[in-house]
């Protein structure tokens, strides 16, 4: 087989090769090209006879092949007709055989029916006879059972009746299809009458044994009533419910009298007596009546559940009447005792009877999932401190659901406003105490080793929040939780403004105005007042505290959403409070930046007042650079060490300082005019020194050298490189003017005529030279894209920051002259 397949493949390949090799078989055959291929030159025409002979031989072979194929096809039609006739004959023969087999099968079936006809008749007779005998037996049992049932009912033989009644009911079910027979219908009516009589008789016996009015029958339950309960299981369920209802009502009648709303023991301060009473009653029931009722009736649980319903109703009524007397401690005491009792019931009972009561199991509040909630039996006190990340501690295993949760304590929910108002008052006093303590104790001491101290009042605040959440989660997961969340929001904002923002150090002068003191100090040459080390540590401490409050508030929002009802989750939103803490953080960073920035201002002013055209040689860095570096080395290590726990905010401080200092340095650089070539070289050296210091700013003065963040490095390199380019343009010769202008555009890529004007002022060119330079600069500027306004026109309509600062300086000079 393999060789045959291989041979077929080889033949196909040869055919394909021949097909591709023979140009006569190509689809795009061209006779002229073919003849030119056979006779490319005149000399090749000598072989024309030989080639004609080969072509004629090929034609004869093709004719032979065609003739053979045509002859072979002449016999195909005849062979097909012959094969069709043979197939039709075979089908006719097969059809005949099938018909013979079918006839024989029908004959066999008829023979079997004749043989088994008598046997079928016997089977039907046997089945009918068996059914008749069974029905007669059931009828005999039913008739005798009904007679016995009636007799035993009159004699109150409930023990025998319980078993007999169930059997009679089961037998009667077999006669449901025979109810059209008068005798059967009569027996069914007698059974129903006996059931009704039994029900009324049992209810009368229980009424006699446990009358609604008066005392209980002495001597305890009788065996007759115990058997009567077994009969009630077989009777209509309404009989059973009526027995249970009357017994429980009679059993709790004493409770309604003892704890009536006009009694002293009915108030919340003596709520323990209610629960002690029901415990005694349940023990008394177990001793006297525990065996009288069937175990599946769960009478002990039913009594306890009904007691809870009655207690909830009575407590709600008395609290509405005496609402003004409810105090927070009294309310919490009553709630705690009630929840403890509900937990005790959950341990004692399964809750299987709740579906039968007025309080459906589906209406119970959802189980507690609050991670702040500690075990009630634990020893945790109110002074427990919430450490950082305390909210993220691993959750305890979820306790099993309490089906009795809220069955009594739900009545306290309308009065929880007393608790919410109390927490509002307590939190207000707590915030006032924090403010007083801060004023009395002063700012926290510098804590460099631990990387900045979080204010202790922050931990105290969240300790109190945890306590409130534990208590409120035990009371309700509905509207009271929303009200408590509103209180949390209120005092989070107050803490942010009164404790944090309110204690941030104030600057000596605001950026929007001038004071006589500041002007006199500046006139005398004194430096701007700086924050002390204690004030810097205080700002860092407030920043760390705000950062902790921000993270903890976010976690608090998540836990509140987990605890509250699903329908109220959208109403819990602490985003505003988190934004408040973010503002405190931003203000703290801005204060640190302003302090260091203001400390560097005198040095930059000194730089702009130097006579740079008189500098004769380039030396070491200038005194103003040394002054800037000194201020940086004084402030930054303190800030870095106190923000060690919040590195991202220290990085923000560095970035904001760079964004503030570098533009200010460039503005003062423009004021240095005129500048000689040597002076420009000295300024370039100073700029490079400042650039190196700024690049090393995040780790300056630190034993551990860390690589500065890439975002900060990019800002410093971009800003200081611009300053260096400005000085390089100043150092470049202004002749020829075209080269100077092109060099400016290449180095600075600044199309503003104001900047170019400042460069010309720094070079000390005359006004006539500047005019020609400006005209050339405008001509050499690249064409702006469509839709963009000219920079010069924009500068005419809106004053630049440099113009604003010059106006302020003129005002300062005017005030100084008058002073």
C-alpha positions in Angstrom: 0.0 0.0 0.0 2.8 2.4 0.9 4.7 1.7 -2.4 1.4 2.2 -4.3 0.8 5.6 -2.7 4.4 6.6 -3.2 4.1 5.6 -6.9 0.9 7.6 -7.3 2.6 10.7 -5.8 5.6 10.3 -8.1 3.3 10.1 -11.1 1.4 13.2 -10.1 4.7 15.0 -9.6 5.9 14.0 -13.1 2.6 15.1 -14.6 2.9 18.4 -12.9 6.5 18.8 -14.1 5.5 17.9 -17.6 2.6 20.4 -17.3 4.9 23.2 -16.2 7.6 22.2 -18.7 5.5 22.0 -21.8 4.6 25.5 -22.9 1.8 24.2 -25.1 -0.2 23.4 -21.9 0.1 26.9 -20.4 -3.0 29.0 -20.1 -1.3 32.1 -21.5 0.2 30.3 -24.5 1.5 32.6 -27.2 2.2 31.0 -30.6 4.6 33.8 -31.8 6.7 33.6 -28.6 6.7 29.8 -28.8 8.0 29.9 -32.4 10.6 32.5 -31.4 11.7 30.2 -28.7 12.1 27.3 -31.1 14.0 29.4 -33.7 15.8 32.1 -31.9 18.3 32.7 -34.8 18.4 32.2 -38.6 20.8 29.3 -38.2 18.2 27.4 -36.2 15.9 27.3 -39.2 18.0 24.5 -40.5 16.3 22.1 -38.1 12.8 23.1 -39.1 12.0 19.8 -40.7 12.9 17.8 -37.5 10.8 20.1 -35.3 7.8 19.8 -37.6 8.1 16.0 -37.5 8.1 16.1 -33.7 5.0 18.3 -33.6 3.2 16.0 -36.0 4.2 13.0 -33.9 2.8 14.7 -30.8 -0.5 15.5 -32.7 -0.9 11.9 -33.7 -0.3 10.8 -30.1 -3.0 13.2 -28.9 -5.4 12.0 -31.5 -4.8 8.4 -30.4 -5.4 9.3 -26.8 -8.6 11.2 -27.6 -9.9 8.3 -29.8 -9.2 5.8 -27.0 -11.0 7.8 -24.4 -14.1 8.3 -26.7 -14.3 4.6 -27.5 -14.1 3.8 -23.8 -17.1 6.1 -23.1 -19.4 4.4 -25.6 -20.0 1.3 -23.3 -20.6 3.3 -20.1 -24.3 3.9 -20.6 -25.0 0.3 -21.4 -23.2 -1.0 -18.3 -25.1 1.5 -16.1 -28.5 0.3 -17.4 -27.5 -3.3 -16.8 -26.5 -2.6 -13.2 -29.8 -0.7 -12.5 -31.8 -3.7 -13.7 -29.9 -6.1 -11.5 -30.5 -3.8 -8.4 -34.3 -3.6 -9.1 -34.5 -7.4 -9.3 -32.7 -7.8 -5.9 -35.1 -5.3 -4.3 -38.1 -7.2 -5.5 -36.7 -10.4 -4.1 -36.0 -8.7 -0.7 -39.6 -7.3 -0.6 -41.0 -10.7 -1.1 -39.0 -12.2 1.7 -40.1 -9.5 4.1 -43.7 -10.0 3.3 -43.4 -13.7 4.0 -41.9 -13.0 7.4 -44.6 -10.6 8.3 -47.4 -13.1 7.5 -45.7 -15.7 9.7 -45.4 -13.3 12.6 -49.2 -12.4 12.4 -50.1 -16.1 12.5 -47.8 -16.6 15.5 -49.4 -13.7 17.4 -52.9 -15.0 16.8 -51.9 -18.4 18.1 -50.5 -16.9 21.3 -53.6 -14.9 21.9 -55.8 -18.0 21.6 -53.6 -19.8 24.1 -53.5 -17.0 26.7 -57.1 -15.8 26.5 -58.2 -17.9 29.5 -55.2 -17.0 31.6 -56.0 -13.2 31.2 -59.5 -13.8 32.4 -58.2 -15.5 35.5 -55.7 -12.6 36.2 -58.5 -10.0 36.0 -60.7 -12.1 38.3 -57.9 -12.4 40.8 -57.1 -8.7 40.8 -60.8 -7.7 41.3 -61.2 -10.3 44.0 -58.2 -9.0 45.9 -59.4 -5.4 45.6 -62.8 -6.3 46.9 -61.4 -8.2 49.9 -59.0 -5.4 50.8 -61.8 -2.8 50.5 -64.1 -4.9 52.7 -61.4 -5.2 55.3 -60.9 -1.5 55.2 -64.6 -0.9 55.5 -64.8 -3.3 58.5 -61.8 -1.5 60.1 -63.4 1.9 59.4 -66.8 1.0 60.8 -65.3 -0.6 63.9 -62.8 2.2 64.3 -65.5 4.8 64.2 -67.6 3.0 66.8 -64.6 2.6 69.1 -63.6 6.3 68.5 -66.9 7.5 69.6 -67.0 5.3 72.7 -63.4 6.3 73.7 -64.2 10.0 73.2 -67.1 9.8 75.6 -64.8 8.0 78.2 -61.9 10.5 77.5 -59.5 7.7 76.8 -57.2 10.0 74.9 -54.2 7.7 75.0 -56.1 5.0 72.9 -57.8 7.7 70.8 -54.5 9.2 69.6 -53.4 6.0 68.0 -56.9 5.0 66.8 -57.7 8.4 65.3 -54.6 8.4 63.1 -55.4 4.9 61.8 -59.0 5.8 61.1 -57.9 8.9 59.2 -55.5 6.9 57.1 -58.1 4.2 56.3 -60.6 6.8 55.3 -58.2 8.2 52.7 -58.6 4.9 50.8 -62.4 5.6 50.4 -62.0 9.1 48.8 -63.1 7.7 45.4 -66.1 6.0 47.0 -67.7 9.0 48.6 -70.6 8.8 46.2 -71.8 5.7 48.2 -74.2 6.8 50.9 -72.8 4.5 53.6 -69.2 5.6 53.0 -70.2 9.2 53.1 -72.1 8.6 56.3 -69.0 7.1 57.9 -66.8 10.0 56.8 -69.3 12.5 58.4 -69.2 10.5 61.6 -65.3 10.7 61.6 -65.4 14.5 61.1 -68.0 14.8 63.9 -65.8 12.8 66.2 -62.9 15.0 65.4 -64.9 18.2 66.2 -66.2 16.7 69.4 -62.6 15.7 70.4 -61.4 19.2 69.7 -64.1 20.9 71.7 -63.7 18.4 74.5 -59.9 18.8 74.8 -60.2 22.6 74.8 -62.8 22.3 77.6 -60.5 20.1 79.6 -57.6 22.5 79.2 -59.9 25.4 80.1 -60.9 23.6 83.2 -57.3 22.7 84.1 -55.9 26.2 83.4 -58.8 28.7 83.7 -58.2 32.2 82.3 -59.3 33.8 85.6 -58.2 32.6 89.0 -55.2 30.5 90.0 -53.7 27.4 88.4 -55.2 24.1 89.2 -53.1 22.6 92.1 -51.5 19.2 91.7 -49.8 19.8 88.4 -50.7 18.3 85.0 -52.6 15.0 84.6 -51.9 12.1 82.2 -55.2 12.9 80.5 -54.0 16.2 79.3 -50.7 14.7 78.2 -52.6 12.2 76.1 -54.9 15.0 74.9 -51.9 16.8 73.5 -51.1 13.7 71.4 -54.7 13.7 70.1 -54.3 17.4 69.2 -51.4 16.6 67.0 -53.7 14.5 64.8 -56.6 17.0 64.8 -56.9 20.3 63.0 -53.8 22.5 63.6 -56.0 25.2 64.9 -56.8 23.1 68.0 -53.1 22.9 68.8 -52.6 26.6 68.3 -55.5 27.4 70.5 -54.2 25.2 73.3 -50.7 26.8 73.1 -52.2 30.3 73.0 -54.4 29.8 76.0 -51.7 28.1 78.0 -49.1 30.8 77.3 -51.6 33.6 78.0 -52.5 32.0 81.3 -48.8 31.5 82.1 -47.9 35.1 81.5 -51.0 36.7 83.1 -49.1 37.1 86.4 -46.3 39.0 84.5 -48.7 41.6 83.1 -49.9 42.3 86.6 -46.6 42.4 88.4 -45.0 44.7 85.7 -47.9 46.9 84.8 -46.8 50.4 83.7 -48.0 51.9 87.0 -45.7 49.7 89.0 -42.2 50.8 90.2 -40.6 47.6 88.9 -41.8 48.3 85.4 -39.3 51.2 84.8 -35.9 50.7 83.0 -33.8 50.8 86.1 -35.4 47.5 87.3 -35.4 45.8 83.9 -33.3 42.9 85.4 -36.3 41.8 87.4 -38.3 41.2 84.2 -35.7 38.8 82.9 -35.2 37.2 86.3 -38.9 36.5 86.5 -39.1 34.7 83.1 -36.1 32.6 84.1 -37.9 31.4 87.2 -41.1 30.8 85.2 -39.3 28.7 82.7 -37.6 26.6 85.4 -41.0 26.2 87.0 -42.6 25.2 83.7 -39.9 22.5 83.1 -40.5 21.0 86.5 -44.3 21.0 86.4 -45.3 20.9 82.7 -42.2 19.8 80.8 -43.6 16.3 80.1 -47.2 17.3 79.5 -46.6 18.8 76.0 -44.9 17.0 73.2 -41.2 17.9 72.7 -41.8 19.0 69.1 -44.2 21.7 70.4 -41.2 23.7 71.8 -43.3 25.1 74.5 -40.4 26.5 76.5 -39.2 28.5 73.6 -42.7 29.6 72.7 -43.3 31.0 76.3 -39.9 32.9 76.1 -40.7 34.3 72.6 -44.2 35.5 73.7 -42.6 37.0 76.8 -40.2 38.9 74.5 -43.1 40.2 72.4 -45.1 41.3 75.5 -42.0 42.9 77.0 -41.2 44.8 73.9 -44.8 46.2 73.7 -44.9 47.1 77.4 -41.5 48.8 77.4 -42.3 50.8 74.3 -45.6 51.9 75.9 -44.0 53.0 79.2 -41.0 54.7 77.4 -43.5 56.8 75.3 -45.3 57.8 78.5 -42.1 58.7 80.5 -39.8 59.8 77.6 -38.6 62.9 79.5 -37.2 60.6 82.3 -34.9 58.6 80.0 -31.2 59.3 80.6 -28.3 58.0 78.6 -26.9 55.8 81.3 -30.3 54.4 82.1 -31.0 53.7 78.4 -27.6 52.0 77.9 -28.1 50.0 81.0 -31.4 48.7 79.8 -30.1 48.0 76.3 -27.1 46.1 77.7 -29.3 43.9 80.0 -31.7 43.3 77.1 -29.0 42.3 74.6 -27.5 40.0 77.2 -30.8 38.3 77.6 -31.2 38.0 73.9 -27.8 36.4 73.7 -28.8 34.0 76.5 -31.9 33.0 74.5 -29.8 32.3 71.4 -27.7 29.9 73.4 -30.7 28.2 75.0 -33.1 28.0 72.0 -32.9 27.4 68.3 -35.4 30.0 67.1 -37.5 27.5 65.2 -40.8 29.1 66.6 -40.1 32.6 65.4 -41.7 32.0 62.0 -45.0 31.3 63.8 -44.9 34.5 65.8 -45.6 38.1 65.0 -42.0 38.9 64.4 -40.8 37.1 61.3 -37.2 35.9 61.2 -36.6 37.8 58.0 -37.4 41.1 59.8 -34.6 40.7 62.2 -31.7 43.1 61.8 -28.6 41.8 60.0 -25.8 40.3 62.1 -23.0 42.4 63.3 -19.9 42.7 61.0 -18.2 45.6 62.8 -14.5 44.9 63.2 -14.4 47.4 66.0 -16.9 45.3 68.0 -15.2 43.5 70.8 -16.5 40.5 72.7 -19.0 41.5 75.4 -17.4 39.2 77.8 -13.9 40.6 77.2 -12.0 42.9 79.6 -11.5 45.8 77.2 -11.8 49.2 78.8 -12.6 52.6 77.4 -9.0 53.6 77.7 -7.8 51.2 75.0 -5.5 53.0 72.6 -6.0 52.7 68.9 -2.6 52.4 67.4 -1.8 53.2 63.7 -3.4 50.5 61.6 -5.7 49.3 64.4 -8.7 49.4 62.1 -6.8 47.0 59.8 -6.1 44.4 62.4 -7.3 40.9 61.4 -11.0 40.4 61.9 -12.3 38.0 64.5 -14.1 34.9 63.3 -17.7 35.9 62.6 -20.0 34.8 65.4 -23.1 32.7 64.4 -26.3 34.7 63.7 -28.5 35.5 66.7 -32.1 34.8 65.6 -33.4 36.7 68.7 -31.3 39.9 68.1 -33.7 42.8 68.4 -36.7 40.8 69.5 -36.9 43.0 72.6 -34.2 45.7 72.1 -35.9 47.0 69.0 -38.2 49.0 71.2 -35.3 51.2 72.3 -34.5 52.4 68.7 -37.0 55.3 68.7 -35.3 56.7 71.8 -31.7 56.4 70.6 -31.8 60.2 69.9 -30.9 60.5 73.6 -27.8 58.5 73.0 -26.9 60.5 69.9 -27.4 63.8 71.7 -25.2 62.6 74.5 -22.4 61.6 72.2 -22.7 65.0 70.5 -22.2 66.7 73.8 -19.4 64.4 75.0 -17.5 64.9 71.7 -17.9 68.7 72.0 -16.4 68.6 75.5 -13.6 66.3 74.3 -12.6 68.7 71.5 -12.7 71.6 74.0 -10.5 69.6 76.4 -8.0 68.9 73.5 -7.8 72.6 72.8 -7.3 73.5 76.5 -4.6 70.7 76.9 -2.7 71.9 73.8 -2.6 75.5 75.1 -1.6 74.3 78.6 1.1 71.8 77.5 2.3 73.6 74.4 3.5 72.0 71.2 5.0 68.5 71.3 8.7 68.1 71.8 10.9 67.4 68.7 10.9 63.7 68.1 13.5 63.1 65.5 14.2 59.5 66.4 10.6 58.4 65.7 10.2 60.6 62.7 7.7 63.1 64.0 5.1 62.8 66.7 1.4 62.3 66.1 -0.7 64.4 68.5 -1.9 62.1 71.3 -5.4 63.8 71.1 -5.8 62.1 67.7 -5.6 58.6 69.2 -8.0 59.7 72.1 -10.5 60.9 69.5 -10.6 57.6 67.6 -10.7 55.6 70.9 -13.9 57.4 71.7 -15.2 56.8 68.1 -14.5 53.1 68.6 -16.4 53.1 71.8 -19.4 54.8 70.2 -19.4 52.4 67.3 -19.4 49.4 69.6 -22.3 50.7 71.5 -24.3 51.9 68.5 -23.8 48.7 66.6 -25.4 46.8 69.4 -28.4 49.1 69.3 -29.3 49.6 65.7 -27.9 49.4 62.2 -30.4 51.8 60.7 -31.0 55.6 61.1 -29.2 55.9 64.4 -26.0 54.8 62.7 -26.5 57.6 60.1 -27.1 60.1 62.9 -23.9 58.9 64.6 -22.0 59.2 61.3 -23.2 62.8 61.1 -21.8 63.5 64.6 -18.5 61.9 63.6 -18.3 64.2 60.5 -19.0 67.3 62.6 -16.2 66.6 65.1 -13.7 65.4 62.5 -14.0 68.8 60.9 -13.8 70.6 64.2 -10.7 68.6 65.1 -9.1 69.5 61.8 -9.8 73.2 62.2 -9.5 73.8 65.9 -6.7 71.4 66.8 -4.7 71.1 63.6 -5.2 74.3 61.5 -5.8 76.4 64.6 -2.4 75.6 66.0 -0.3 76.1 62.9 2.2 78.9 63.5 1.3 82.2 61.9 3.6 84.1 59.6 4.8 87.6 60.6 3.5 89.2 57.4 1.0 88.1 54.8 1.8 88.1 51.1 -1.0 90.5 50.3 0.1 93.5 52.4 2.9 95.3 54.1 3.4 96.3 57.7 5.5 99.1 59.1 7.5 96.7 61.2 8.5 94.6 58.2 9.5 97.7 56.3 11.6 99.0 59.1 13.4 95.7 59.6 14.1 95.5 55.9 15.4 99.1 56.0 17.7 98.3 58.8 19.0 95.3 56.9 17.8 92.6 59.3 16.6 89.2 58.0 13.0 88.1 57.7 11.8 86.3 60.8 11.9 82.5 60.6 10.1 79.7 62.3 12.0 78.3 65.3 12.9 74.6 65.5 10.0 74.0 67.8 7.6 75.6 65.4 9.0 73.5 62.5 8.5 70.4 64.6 5.0 71.5 65.4 4.1 71.9 61.7 5.6 68.5 60.9 3.6 67.0 63.8 0.4 68.5 62.6 1.1 67.3 59.1 1.7 63.7 60.4 -1.4 63.9 62.5 -3.5 65.0 59.6 -2.0 62.3 57.4 -3.0 59.7 60.1 -6.5 61.2 60.4 -6.9 61.1 56.7 -6.0 57.4 56.4 -8.0 56.5 59.5 -11.1 58.4 58.3 -11.0 56.5 55.0 -11.0 53.2 56.9 -13.7 54.5 59.2 -16.0 55.1 56.2 -15.4 51.6 55.0 -16.3 50.1 58.4 -19.4 52.2 58.7 -20.6 51.0 55.3 -20.0 47.4 56.3 -22.0 47.9 59.5 -25.0 49.9 58.3 -28.0 48.5 56.5 -27.4 48.0 52.8 -30.2 50.5 51.9 -28.4 53.2 53.8 -24.8 52.7 52.6 -25.0 55.5 50.1 -25.7 58.0 52.8 -22.4 57.4 54.5 -19.8 59.6 52.8 -16.7 61.1 54.6 -15.1 62.5 51.5 -15.6 66.1 52.8 -13.8 65.3 56.0 -10.9 63.6 54.1 -10.7 66.7 51.9 -10.4 68.8 55.1 -7.4 66.8 56.3 -5.9 67.1 52.9 -6.2 70.9 53.1 -4.4 70.8 56.5 -1.6 68.8 54.9 -1.4 71.1 52.0 -1.3 74.2 54.3 1.4 72.6 56.5 3.6 71.9 53.5 3.0 75.4 52.1 4.0 76.9 55.5 7.3 75.0 55.4 8.0 76.1 51.8 7.2 79.7 52.6 9.4 79.7 55.6 12.5 78.4 53.7 11.6 80.5 50.7 11.4 83.7 52.8 14.7 82.8 54.5 16.4 82.8 51.1 14.9 86.1 50.0 17.5 88.4 51.6 20.3 86.4 49.8 18.6 86.7 46.5 18.0 90.4 47.1 21.7 90.8 47.8 22.6 89.0 44.6 20.5 91.5 42.5 22.1 94.5 44.2 25.7 93.5 43.5 27.7 95.5 40.9 28.3 92.6 38.5 29.8 94.9 35.9 32.7 95.5 38.3 33.6 91.9 39.0 37.2 91.5 37.9 37.9 87.7 38.5 36.0 84.5 39.0 36.5 83.0 42.5 34.6 80.6 44.7 30.8 80.8 45.2 29.4 84.1 46.2 28.3 84.9 49.8 24.7 84.9 48.8 25.0 81.3 47.6 26.6 80.4 51.0 23.7 82.1 52.8 21.1 80.1 50.7 22.9 76.8 51.4 23.1 77.6 55.1 19.4 78.2 55.4 18.7 75.0 53.4 21.0 73.0 55.7 19.3 74.4 58.8 15.7 73.7 57.8 15.6 70.7 55.5 17.2 68.1 57.9 14.8 69.1 60.6 11.8 68.7 58.3 13.1 65.5 56.8 13.7 63.8 60.2 10.2 64.9 61.5 8.5 63.6 58.3 10.4 60.3 58.2 7.1 58.4 58.6 5.5 60.3 55.7 8.2 60.3 53.0 5.7 61.2 50.2 4.9 64.5 51.9 8.6 65.4 52.3 8.9 64.8 48.6 6.0 67.1 48.0 7.7 69.7 50.2 10.9 69.4 48.1 9.0 69.7 44.8 7.0 72.8 46.0 10.1 74.5 47.2 11.9 73.9 43.9 8.9 75.2 42.0 8.9 78.3 44.2 12.6 79.0 44.5 13.8 78.5 41.0 11.4 81.0 39.3 12.2 83.5 42.0 16.0 83.0 41.4 15.5 83.5 37.7 13.5 86.8 38.4 16.3 88.0 40.6 18.8 87.0 37.9 17.1 89.3 35.5 17.6 92.2 37.9 21.4 91.8 37.8 22.2 94.4 35.2 24.5 95.3 33.7 26.7 92.2 33.8 30.3 92.0 32.5 31.7 88.8 31.0 33.5 88.0 34.2 30.4 88.7 36.2 28.4 86.4 34.0 30.9 83.7 34.5 30.7 84.1 38.3 26.9 84.0 38.2 27.1 80.8 36.1 29.4 79.3 38.7 26.9 80.3 41.5 24.0 78.9 39.5 25.8 75.6 39.1 26.5 75.4 42.8 22.8 76.1 43.6 21.8 73.5 41.1 24.0 70.9 42.8 22.6 71.8 46.2 19.0 71.6 45.0 19.7 68.2 43.4 21.0 67.0 46.8 18.2 68.7 48.7 16.2 65.5 49.8 19.3 63.9 51.4 21.3 67.0 52.5 22.8 66.7 55.9 21.8 63.0 56.1 24.2 60.1 56.8 22.1 57.9 54.6 22.3 59.1 51.0 19.2 58.4 49.0 18.6 59.0 45.4 16.3 61.9 44.8 12.9 61.1 43.3 12.9 61.4 39.5 10.0 63.9 39.5 11.9 66.3 41.7 15.2 65.9 39.8 13.4 66.7 36.5 12.0 69.9 37.9 15.4 71.1 39.3 17.3 70.2 36.1 14.7 71.9 33.9 14.5 75.1 35.9 18.2 75.5 36.7 19.2 74.6 33.1 17.1 77.6 32.0 19.0 79.8 34.3 22.3 78.6 33.0 21.1 79.1 29.4 20.2 82.7 30.2 23.7 83.4 31.5 25.3 81.7 28.5 23.2 84.0 26.2 24.4 87.0 28.2 28.0 85.8 27.9 27.7 85.5 24.1 28.9 88.5 22.0 26.1 90.5 20.4 28.0 91.0 17.2 26.9 90.1 14.6 23.3 90.6 15.8 21.8 87.8 13.6 24.1 85.2 15.2 23.2 86.5 18.7 19.5 86.3 18.0 19.7 82.8 16.5 21.8 81.7 19.4 19.1 83.1 21.9 16.3 81.3 20.1 18.3 78.1 20.0 19.3 78.1 23.7 16.2 79.5 25.3 13.4 78.6 22.8 11.5 81.6 24.3 9.5 83.7 21.9 8.6 86.3 24.4 9.9 89.8 23.6 9.9 90.7 27.3 12.5 88.0 28.1 14.6 89.0 25.2 14.4 92.7 26.4 15.6 91.5 29.9 18.6 89.7 28.3 19.5 92.9 26.4 19.2 94.9 29.7 21.5 92.4 31.4 24.1 92.9 28.6 23.9 96.7 29.1 23.1 97.6 25.5 22.0 101.1 24.6 18.4 101.8 23.7 19.2 102.3 20.1 21.0 99.0 19.9 18.1 97.3 21.7 15.6 98.6 19.2 17.4 97.2 16.3 17.9 93.9 18.1 14.2 93.7 19.0 13.2 94.3 15.4 15.6 91.6 14.2 14.3 89.3 16.9 10.7 89.7 15.7 11.8 89.0 12.2 13.7 85.9 13.1 10.9 84.4 15.2 9.3 81.3 13.8 5.8 81.7 12.5 3.3 80.8 15.3 0.7 78.1 14.6 -2.8 79.2 13.5 -5.2 80.1 16.3 -2.5 81.2 18.7 -2.3 84.9 19.6 0.9 86.8 19.6 2.9 86.6 22.8 3.7 90.3 22.8 0.0 91.2 22.4 -0.9 89.0 25.3 1.8 90.6 27.5 0.2 94.0 26.8 -3.2 93.1 27.9 -2.3 91.2 31.2 0.5 92.3 33.5 3.2 89.7 34.2 4.3 88.6 37.7 7.5 90.6 37.2 5.5 93.8 36.5 3.3 93.2 39.5 6.4 92.7 41.7 8.0 95.9 40.4 4.8 97.8 41.3 5.0 96.5 44.8 8.6 97.5 45.1 7.8 101.0 43.9 5.1 101.2 46.6 7.6 100.0 49.2 10.2 102.7 48.2 7.5 105.4 48.3 6.5 104.4 51.9 10.2 104.3 53.0 10.8 107.8 51.7 7.8 109.1 53.6 8.9 107.3 56.8 
